[in-house]
């Protein structure tokens, strides 16, 4: 069976962002499991604030960054979305990254990786994100991968500092891969109309 293709979408543009360590961990671990991984970092993609969705542009007139993401999102098997918690919600940069697209997400699973500097691991943002992703047509897998005290959970390069983080990730990744394989097969057979 072909490798699974994953877009790891990150939602922070802060100068001293700690969640990038979680992104590095998630990307590295998913690659080590044999998956193809692309990281989508709002600092690097530099999307404009949402004015028009990708689908609202005439053919070949969308900004290059939108065309790149539309192609990437259309060809992945799933999305690992890494979100901090800002005022009990998702970061504005993440919302902006997600809201430019719609059909590219349909019938694809999403793993929610949430984090915070406190002990709850961003789960309040994860619940908000779960509702939004469902409205966008994604299937969020039942398990979450919350990361409390993200500043202590990983080294700068994204290596986990605690085996419990690795154990939680392993369970979440196995479930995510199951959903990616199952939904890829079903998309190939056709989707409800």
C-alpha positions as CSV (number, residue, x, y, z in Angstrom):
1,X,0.0,0.0,0.0
2,X,1.3,3.5,-0.9
3,X,2.5,5.8,1.9
4,X,0.0,8.0,3.6
5,X,0.3,11.7,2.9
6,X,-0.1,14.1,5.8
7,X,-0.3,17.9,6.0
8,X,0.8,19.1,9.4
9,X,-0.9,22.4,9.8
10,X,0.4,24.8,12.5
11,X,-1.4,27.9,13.7
12,X,1.0,30.2,15.5
13,X,3.0,33.2,14.2
14,X,4.2,34.4,17.6
15,X,7.8,35.4,17.9
16,X,8.5,33.0,20.9
17,X,6.2,30.3,19.8
18,X,6.7,27.0,21.7
19,X,4.3,24.9,19.6
20,X,6.8,24.7,16.8
21,X,8.5,22.0,18.9
22,X,5.3,20.0,18.9
23,X,5.1,20.4,15.1
24,X,8.7,19.1,14.7
25,X,7.8,16.1,16.9
26,X,4.6,15.3,15.1
27,X,6.3,15.6,11.6
28,X,9.3,13.5,12.6
29,X,7.3,10.8,14.2
30,X,4.8,10.5,11.4
31,X,7.7,10.3,8.9
32,X,9.4,7.6,11.0
33,X,6.1,5.6,10.7
34,X,6.5,5.7,6.9
35,X,4.3,8.6,6.0
36,X,5.0,11.5,3.6
37,X,4.7,14.7,5.6
38,X,4.5,18.4,4.6
39,X,4.5,21.1,7.3
40,X,2.3,24.1,6.7
41,X,3.6,27.0,8.8
42,X,1.7,30.3,8.6
43,X,5.0,32.2,8.8
44,X,6.3,30.5,5.7
45,X,3.1,30.4,3.7
46,X,2.2,34.1,4.4
47,X,-1.4,34.0,3.4
48,X,-3.4,37.2,3.2
49,X,-6.2,37.7,5.6
50,X,-9.2,36.0,4.3
51,X,-11.0,38.0,1.6
52,X,-11.9,35.3,-0.9
53,X,-11.7,31.6,-0.6
54,X,-9.5,29.8,-3.1
55,X,-12.5,28.5,-5.0
56,X,-13.7,32.1,-5.5
57,X,-10.8,33.1,-7.7
58,X,-11.0,32.7,-11.4
59,X,-8.9,29.8,-12.7
60,X,-5.1,30.5,-12.5
61,X,-5.7,33.9,-10.7
62,X,-5.3,32.8,-7.1
63,X,-2.2,34.0,-5.2
64,X,0.6,31.4,-5.6
65,X,0.4,30.5,-1.9
66,X,-3.2,29.6,-2.2
67,X,-2.6,27.5,-5.3
68,X,0.2,25.7,-3.5
69,X,-1.9,24.9,-0.5
70,X,-5.0,23.9,-2.6
71,X,-2.8,21.4,-4.5
72,X,-1.2,20.1,-1.3
73,X,-4.5,19.8,0.6
74,X,-6.2,18.1,-2.4
75,X,-3.5,15.4,-2.5
76,X,-3.1,14.5,1.2
77,X,-4.8,11.6,3.0
78,X,-5.2,13.5,6.3
79,X,-4.4,16.6,8.3
80,X,-2.6,16.8,11.7
81,X,-3.6,20.1,13.0
82,X,-1.4,21.6,15.8
83,X,-3.1,24.3,17.7
84,X,-2.3,26.3,20.8
85,X,-5.0,27.8,23.0
86,X,-5.5,31.5,22.8
87,X,-8.2,32.7,25.2
88,X,-9.8,29.3,25.2
89,X,-9.9,29.3,21.4
90,X,-7.8,28.6,18.4
91,X,-5.2,31.1,17.2
92,X,-6.3,33.5,14.4
93,X,-3.5,32.4,12.1
94,X,-4.8,28.9,12.2
95,X,-8.3,30.0,11.5
96,X,-7.0,32.0,8.5
97,X,-5.0,29.1,7.2
98,X,-8.1,26.8,7.4
99,X,-10.8,29.1,6.2
100,X,-9.3,29.8,2.7
101,X,-10.4,26.2,1.6
102,X,-13.3,23.9,1.8
103,X,-13.7,21.1,-0.8
104,X,-10.0,20.1,-0.3
105,X,-10.9,18.9,3.2
106,X,-13.9,16.8,2.3
107,X,-13.9,13.1,3.5
108,X,-10.5,13.4,5.0
109,X,-9.5,12.7,8.7
110,X,-7.9,15.2,11.0
111,X,-5.9,14.5,14.1
112,X,-6.1,17.4,16.6
113,X,-2.9,18.1,18.4
114,X,-3.5,20.8,21.0
115,X,-1.1,22.4,23.5
116,X,-0.8,25.0,26.1
117,X,1.7,26.3,28.7
118,X,-0.6,25.1,31.4
119,X,-1.8,21.7,32.5
120,X,-4.9,21.3,30.3
121,X,-3.0,20.9,27.0
122,X,-5.2,23.2,25.0
123,X,-8.3,21.0,25.1
124,X,-10.7,23.9,25.1
125,X,-9.2,25.1,21.8
126,X,-9.4,21.5,20.6
127,X,-13.1,21.3,21.2
128,X,-13.7,24.5,19.2
129,X,-11.5,23.2,16.5
130,X,-13.4,19.9,16.4
131,X,-16.6,21.8,15.6
132,X,-15.0,23.9,12.9
133,X,-13.3,21.0,11.2
134,X,-16.5,19.0,11.0
135,X,-18.2,22.0,9.4
136,X,-15.4,22.1,6.8
137,X,-16.0,18.4,5.9
138,X,-13.2,16.8,7.8
139,X,-13.7,13.8,10.1
140,X,-11.9,14.4,13.3
141,X,-10.6,11.1,14.9
142,X,-12.0,10.4,18.3
143,X,-8.7,10.7,20.1
144,X,-7.0,14.0,20.8
145,X,-3.3,14.5,21.4
146,X,-3.2,17.2,24.1
147,X,0.2,18.5,25.2
148,X,0.3,20.2,28.6
149,X,3.3,22.4,29.5
150,X,4.5,22.4,25.9
151,X,7.5,24.5,26.8
152,X,8.7,21.5,28.9
153,X,7.4,18.6,26.8
154,X,10.0,18.9,24.0
155,X,13.5,20.0,23.3
156,X,14.1,22.7,20.8
157,X,14.5,20.2,18.0
158,X,11.1,18.5,18.9
159,X,12.4,15.5,20.9
160,X,10.0,14.5,23.6
161,X,11.4,14.9,27.1
162,X,9.0,12.4,28.6
163,X,8.0,8.8,27.6
164,X,4.3,9.5,28.4
165,X,4.2,12.0,25.5
166,X,5.6,9.4,23.1
167,X,3.1,6.8,24.4
168,X,0.2,9.3,23.9
169,X,1.4,10.2,20.4
170,X,1.9,6.6,19.4
171,X,-1.8,5.7,20.2
172,X,-3.1,8.9,18.5
173,X,-0.9,8.3,15.3
174,X,-2.1,4.6,15.0
175,X,-5.7,5.7,15.1
176,X,-5.1,8.6,12.7
177,X,-3.4,6.2,10.2
178,X,-6.3,3.8,10.5
179,X,-8.7,6.5,9.6
180,X,-6.5,7.8,6.7
181,X,-6.3,4.3,5.2
182,X,-10.1,3.7,5.6
183,X,-11.2,7.0,4.2
184,X,-8.7,6.9,1.3
185,X,-10.2,3.5,0.3
186,X,-13.7,4.8,0.6
187,X,-12.9,8.1,-1.3
188,X,-11.5,5.9,-4.1
189,X,-14.8,4.0,-4.3
190,X,-16.9,7.2,-4.4
191,X,-18.3,9.7,-1.9
192,X,-22.0,10.5,-1.1
193,X,-23.5,13.1,-3.4
